[in-house]
Structures are given as C-alpha cells and as structure tokens.
Amino acid sequence: MLVLDNHPRLGELPLFKEVLRAAISEVPLQSNLFVSCRHAPPPLLARQRAIGSLAVIDWEEMRL
C-alpha cells in the first residue's frame, strides 16, 4: 500500500515525480498497487488512468 498524504505538496519536491514513476514501473504485472490519498491522483498518474490500469474510487463511491 502506498499512502500519499498531501501529494500536491509532495509534487513540489525535487525528484518526487521520478521516484514515484520508478516505483510504479517496478510493480509486477500480476500485482496490484493501492494508493490512498485525499485528493485526485496527481497528473503523473494520468497515463495509468487513461489505459485503465488505475482505478479511482472517490468519496461518493466510498460512502456506498
């Protein structure tokens, strides 16, 4: 599990994007990566979201 608390501020840190991108690329294809955060996924994850390898469960869905 990866928890990104206050990821908008993390994105301002040098090398954060490269480190996160590298970490995601190392996850085996048969595995799942669960990322929990309070905000929408960072733009860094847009590609994963576009190709369907990233699912977003927002607050409304969580309440169900």
N, C-alpha and C positions, 0 to 999 in steps of 0.2 A: 504494500500500500504506500502511496506517495501522497502526502498532505501538503498542499500549497496554501499556506495561510498568508493572506495579504500579498498574493502573487503580483499585483500591479507594482508594488514597491520592489519585489524581487527582480522584476524585469528591468529595473533601472540599474541593477548591479552588473558590473563588468563580468563578462563570460557566462552569465546565468543562462542565456539562450543556448549557447554551445553545449554547456554541461547538460541541460535538460534534453536537448536534441540527441546528444550522445547516449544518455541514459535510456531514452525511449528506443533508440535503434538497437540497443543490446538486449531488449526483451525478446525471448524466443517466440517464434510464430505461434506455437501452441499454448502460450501463456496469456494471461490477462493482466493488464495493468489498471489498477484502480486509483484514480486521482480524485481527491476530495478538496474542494475549495469553496469559498463563499461567493466567488464571482464567476462570470462566464469564463470559459477557457481562454488562455492567452492566444493572441494571433499566431504564436509559434506552433500551436496545435491545429491550425486551420486545415492543413493538408490531411491529417489523420481524420478529422471530422468530415471532410469532403469525400474521402474514399470509403467512409463507413467503418473505419477501424477505431473510431472514438464515438462513444455514445454519451450524450449529455442528459442527465436526469435533473430537471430543475425543481424548484421549491414546490410548485403545484403538483408535480408528479410524486414527489416525496411525501406529500400530505396524504396521498391515497393509500 
